[in-house]
Amino acid sequence: MAAQVTLTALSPREAVADALHRCVLGIDSNNQDLFESGCWKNESMTVVADPITIEGWTAISEFFLKVFALVTTHVTSNIRIELKDGADKASMTAHALAYHVRPDEALKPEDTSYTASCLYFIDLVKDSNDGLWKIKKWEIKILWTTGDRAVLYG
């Protein structure tokens, strides 16, 4: 069953958090449309992932093609949202544990994954066209890693 982009009856804070949920569910289910629905798809979007900074939707979407080629699981928690009543801008922090495995190694008994524990610092904007919150800046601070870094970074 394909995941819906728009969910009904979300509170304002849930709607902000849903941008992150759409992104990570899109990555983990290999649903690029769902992932993109959570992104501010223009050249002002920025992703900062230690130690690189990627600016503009064209470069960001190209970078994420590497991630979509993998089997992944992103677990997010401790989400905190700053949102003023009626605002069209918000910020969010979250913890994330991200597992990355090459598709041909996903079911092997030995561990061949690359795992990263991260803090996310996210700035969002509300899209007046579809009413959805979108990530404009996504800073990924890597706290620790285990496994084969080449899985994600080549």
Secondary structure as a PSIPRED ss2 file (coil, helix, strand):
# PSIPRED VFORMAT (PSIPRED V4.0)

   1 M C   1.000  0.000  0.000
   2 A C   1.000  0.000  0.000
   3 A C   1.000  0.000  0.000
   4 Q C   1.000  0.000  0.000
   5 V C   1.000  0.000  0.000
   6 T C   1.000  0.000  0.000
   7 L C   1.000  0.000  0.000
   8 T C   1.000  0.000  0.000
   9 A C   1.000  0.000  0.000
  10 L C   1.000  0.000  0.000
  11 S C   1.000  0.000  0.000
  12 P H   0.000  1.000  0.000
  13 R H   0.000  1.000  0.000
  14 E H   0.000  1.000  0.000
  15 A H   0.000  1.000  0.000
  16 V H   0.000  1.000  0.000
  17 A H   0.000  1.000  0.000
  18 D H   0.000  1.000  0.000
  19 A H   0.000  1.000  0.000
  20 L H   0.000  1.000  0.000
  21 H H   0.000  1.000  0.000
  22 R H   0.000  1.000  0.000
  23 C H   0.000  1.000  0.000
  24 V H   0.000  1.000  0.000
  25 L H   0.000  1.000  0.000
  26 G H   0.000  1.000  0.000
  27 I H   0.000  1.000  0.000
  28 D H   0.000  1.000  0.000
  29 S C   1.000  0.000  0.000
  30 N C   1.000  0.000  0.000
  31 N C   1.000  0.000  0.000
  32 Q H   0.000  1.000  0.000
  33 D H   0.000  1.000  0.000
  34 L H   0.000  1.000  0.000
  35 F H   0.000  1.000  0.000
  36 E H   0.000  1.000  0.000
  37 S H   0.000  1.000  0.000
  38 G C   1.000  0.000  0.000
  39 C E   0.000  0.000  1.000
  40 W C   1.000  0.000  0.000
  41 K C   1.000  0.000  0.000
  42 N C   1.000  0.000  0.000
  43 E C   1.000  0.000  0.000
  44 S C   1.000  0.000  0.000
  45 M C   1.000  0.000  0.000
  46 T E   0.000  0.000  1.000
  47 V E   0.000  0.000  1.000
  48 V E   0.000  0.000  1.000
  49 A E   0.000  0.000  1.000
  50 D C   1.000  0.000  0.000
  51 P C   1.000  0.000  0.000
  52 I E   0.000  0.000  1.000
  53 T E   0.000  0.000  1.000
  54 I E   0.000  0.000  1.000
  55 E E   0.000  0.000  1.000
  56 G C   1.000  0.000  0.000
  57 W H   0.000  1.000  0.000
  58 T H   0.000  1.000  0.000
  59 A H   0.000  1.000  0.000
  60 I H   0.000  1.000  0.000
  61 S H   0.000  1.000  0.000
  62 E H   0.000  1.000  0.000
  63 F H   0.000  1.000  0.000
  64 F H   0.000  1.000  0.000
  65 L H   0.000  1.000  0.000
  66 K H   0.000  1.000  0.000
  67 V H   0.000  1.000  0.000
  68 F H   0.000  1.000  0.000
  69 A C   1.000  0.000  0.000
  70 L C   1.000  0.000  0.000
  71 V E   0.000  0.000  1.000
  72 T E   0.000  0.000  1.000
  73 T E   0.000  0.000  1.000
  74 H E   0.000  0.000  1.000
  75 V E   0.000  0.000  1.000
  76 T E   0.000  0.000  1.000
  77 S E   0.000  0.000  1.000
  78 N E   0.000  0.000  1.000
  79 I E   0.000  0.000  1.000
  80 R E   0.000  0.000  1.000
  81 I E   0.000  0.000  1.000
  82 E E   0.000  0.000  1.000
  83 L C   1.000  0.000  0.000
  84 K C   1.000  0.000  0.000
  85 D C   1.000  0.000  0.000
  86 G C   1.000  0.000  0.000
  87 A C   1.000  0.000  0.000
  88 D C   1.000  0.000  0.000
  89 K E   0.000  0.000  1.000
  90 A E   0.000  0.000  1.000
  91 S E   0.000  0.000  1.000
  92 M E   0.000  0.000  1.000
  93 T E   0.000  0.000  1.000
  94 A E   0.000  0.000  1.000
  95 H E   0.000  0.000  1.000
  96 A E   0.000  0.000  1.000
  97 L E   0.000  0.000  1.000
  98 A E   0.000  0.000  1.000
  99 Y E   0.000  0.000  1.000
 100 H E   0.000  0.000  1.000
 101 V E   0.000  0.000  1.000
 102 R C   1.000  0.000  0.000
 103 P H   0.000  1.000  0.000
 104 D H   0.000  1.000  0.000
 105 E H   0.000  1.000  0.000
 106 A C   1.000  0.000  0.000
 107 L C   1.000  0.000  0.000
 108 K C   1.000  0.000  0.000
 109 P C   1.000  0.000  0.000
 110 E C   1.000  0.000  0.000
 111 D C   1.000  0.000  0.000
 112 T C   1.000  0.000  0.000
 113 S C   1.000  0.000  0.000
 114 Y E   0.000  0.000  1.000
 115 T E   0.000  0.000  1.000
 116 A E   0.000  0.000  1.000
 117 S E   0.000  0.000  1.000
 118 C E   0.000  0.000  1.000
 119 L E   0.000  0.000  1.000
 120 Y E   0.000  0.000  1.000
 121 F E   0.000  0.000  1.000
 122 I E   0.000  0.000  1.000
 123 D E   0.000  0.000  1.000
 124 L E   0.000  0.000  1.000
 125 V E   0.000  0.000  1.000
 126 K E   0.000  0.000  1.000
 127 D C   1.000  0.000  0.000
 128 S C   1.000  0.000  0.000
 129 N C   1.000  0.000  0.000
 130 D C   1.000  0.000  0.000
 131 G C   1.000  0.000  0.000
 132 L C   1.000  0.000  0.000
 133 W E   0.000  0.000  1.000
 134 K E   0.000  0.000  1.000
 135 I E   0.000  0.000  1.000
 136 K E   0.000  0.000  1.000
 137 K E   0.000  0.000  1.000
 138 W E   0.000  0.000  1.000
 139 E E   0.000  0.000  1.000
 140 I E   0.000  0.000  1.000
 141 K E   0.000  0.000  1.000
 142 I E   0.000  0.000  1.000
 143 L E   0.000  0.000  1.000
 144 W E   0.000  0.000  1.000
 145 T E   0.000  0.000  1.000
 146 T E   0.000  0.000  1.000
 147 G E   0.000  0.000  1.000
 148 D C   1.000  0.000  0.000
 149 R C   1.000  0.000  0.000
 150 A H   0.000  1.000  0.000
 151 V H   0.000  1.000  0.000
 152 L H   0.000  1.000  0.000
 153 Y H   0.000  1.000  0.000
 154 G C   1.000  0.000  0.000
